[in-house]
Amino acid sequence: MDSNPFDSPDVAPAPASPAPRRSGWKRTVGIVFLLVAIVPALVLFVFYYREVSVTYYMTRNPLAPASAHLATRMQAIILGNMRALGAVAGSIVW
């Protein structure tokens, strides 16, 4: 035990100065604030994007006039076929 340099206070190393402790509370508060701010913002953005998409397709969709034109043509064809069938049915002698 005589060879231990830490036995006497004269040769013992000086204690290290205490470093400032970082508790991390600022980072934790920042992360919580970020989550509290970003999650509602993303939800609102999704609803806004959905509303804009629906409005666009209801007002500026080029398929609506094309489908209306196609429906009108199909109605004319079906009405013509019904008139022709009515004429054939009226000419049948029972």
C-alpha positions as CSV (number, residue, x, y, z in Angstrom):
1,M,0.0,0.0,0.0
2,D,3.0,2.3,0.2
3,S,3.1,2.6,-3.6
4,N,-0.4,4.1,-3.9
5,P,-0.1,7.7,-5.1
6,F,-3.6,8.6,-3.9
7,D,-2.9,8.0,-0.2
8,S,-1.7,11.4,0.7
9,P,-3.5,14.6,-0.3
10,D,-0.3,16.2,-1.5
11,V,0.1,13.9,-4.5
12,A,-3.6,13.3,-5.2
13,P,-4.9,14.8,-8.4
14,A,-7.0,17.8,-8.2
15,P,-10.7,17.2,-8.5
16,A,-12.2,18.1,-11.8
17,S,-14.2,21.2,-12.0
18,P,-17.9,20.5,-12.3
19,A,-19.1,20.9,-15.8
20,P,-22.4,22.6,-16.4
21,R,-25.0,19.9,-16.5
22,R,-27.3,20.0,-19.5
23,S,-30.6,18.7,-18.5
24,G,-32.1,18.9,-22.0
25,W,-35.3,20.5,-20.9
26,K,-35.0,23.2,-23.6
27,R,-34.8,20.5,-26.3
28,T,-37.7,18.6,-24.8
29,V,-39.9,21.7,-24.7
30,G,-38.9,22.5,-28.3
31,I,-39.8,19.0,-29.5
32,V,-43.1,19.1,-27.6
33,F,-43.9,22.5,-29.1
34,L,-43.0,21.3,-32.5
35,L,-45.3,18.3,-32.3
36,V,-48.1,20.4,-30.9
37,A,-47.7,22.8,-33.7
38,I,-47.0,20.5,-36.6
39,V,-49.7,17.8,-36.1
40,P,-52.7,20.2,-36.3
41,A,-51.0,22.0,-39.2
42,L,-50.7,18.8,-41.1
43,V,-54.3,17.8,-40.4
44,L,-55.5,21.3,-41.5
45,F,-53.4,21.0,-44.6
46,V,-54.9,17.6,-45.5
47,F,-58.5,19.0,-45.1
48,Y,-57.6,22.1,-47.1
49,Y,-56.0,20.0,-49.9
50,R,-59.1,17.8,-50.0
51,E,-61.5,20.8,-50.2
52,V,-59.4,22.4,-53.0
53,S,-59.4,19.1,-54.9
54,V,-63.1,18.7,-54.6
55,T,-63.8,22.3,-55.6
56,Y,-61.4,21.9,-58.6
57,Y,-63.0,18.8,-59.9
58,M,-66.5,20.2,-59.4
59,T,-65.9,23.5,-61.2
60,R,-63.1,22.8,-63.7
61,N,-63.2,19.1,-64.5
62,P,-63.2,18.6,-68.3
63,L,-64.9,15.3,-67.9
64,A,-68.2,16.7,-66.8
65,P,-69.1,18.3,-70.2
66,A,-67.9,15.2,-72.0
67,S,-69.9,12.9,-69.8
68,A,-73.0,15.1,-70.2
69,H,-72.6,15.0,-74.0
70,L,-72.2,11.2,-73.9
71,A,-75.3,10.9,-71.7
72,T,-77.3,13.0,-74.2
73,R,-76.2,10.9,-77.1
74,M,-77.1,7.7,-75.3
75,Q,-80.5,9.1,-74.4
76,A,-81.2,10.0,-78.0
77,I,-80.2,6.5,-79.1
78,I,-82.4,4.8,-76.5
79,L,-85.4,7.0,-77.3
80,G,-84.9,6.3,-81.0
81,N,-84.8,2.6,-80.3
82,M,-88.0,2.8,-78.2
83,R,-89.8,4.7,-80.9
84,A,-88.8,2.2,-83.5
85,L,-89.9,-0.6,-81.2
86,G,-93.2,1.2,-80.6
87,A,-93.7,1.4,-84.4
88,V,-93.0,-2.3,-84.8
89,A,-95.3,-3.2,-81.9
90,G,-98.0,-1.1,-83.4
91,S,-97.8,-2.7,-86.8
92,I,-98.1,-6.3,-85.4
93,V,-101.6,-7.7,-86.1
94,W,-102.6,-10.0,-83.3
